[in-house]
Amino acid sequence: MNSTQTSKITQLLRLIRLLLHILSGLIQSLVYPYFNRSIQRYMARKWARSLLEILNIQLSCTGSLPPEDKHSVILVANHISWLDIMIILTMYPVRFVAKSEVLSWPLLNILCRNVGTIFIEREKRNDTLRVNQDISEALIAGDSIAIFPEGTTSDGTVLLHFHASLLQSAVSAQATLYPVAISYRDITNVRNTSVAYVNVTILESLQLILNQSAIKTELIFLPPINCKDRNRRELARLSEHAISEALHLPVARKVPEKLSDLPGELL
């Protein structure tokens, strides 16, 4: 057996613990909406940290986190795995914007819905208007929001082009944008592409993760971007550039970018 892999017995024990933990989360999620924000944040963080412990995910975090009482905070992160959500929740309490595909995941769909996840149907072009409104209302209510502007997951070896559509809410709410860079490595410190949720089902992804003896994760909170007097395309390019630089990754673009699309800082 490869030193980076776990035994079948260990995988089975982890799976049993994970299923029990998800069941516990489902029960907690039923009462979650009735608690105040402070208790909700404690519950979410504790549950996420326990999940990382079950999967033997070793997390290191650098940079300055936003104060938890700060209003109108939007985290903008690159997206590799469904684990990204748990990684961020461990360090900072937020509500997530997720693809409607998550609603088809067994058990986790109920959990995500009950804790206030905002779902978007990306196939419907006009759904972004509704989601931007939902984000703005959440920010006004005092919640912080996390967005994955790549719109899908990568294998972590490249940064996908950041879409600007959901950043309109940041402009409307005059929010503060915090770019967050996420990377994964295996126990030998090699870039880990096995955690990537790309071309696999959620169950296949879970099997790949359970098979690994340990997963190293780095979370980097980068300097905030003030949204005042900026448009959504400027915010997309600035956050994309910051994360690309932090991870030393190229940005994959479908079309060449025009100079007019770039903020002055990047010209």
Helices and strands as residue ranges (DSSP letters): H 8-31, G 32-34, H 37-54, E 57-63, E 73-77, H 83-91, E 95-99, G 100-104, H 108-114, E 118-120, H 127-140, E 145-147, E 159-160, G 165-167, H 168-172, E 176-186, H 202-210, E 215-221, E 225-226, H 232-247, E 251-252, G 259-261, G 264-266
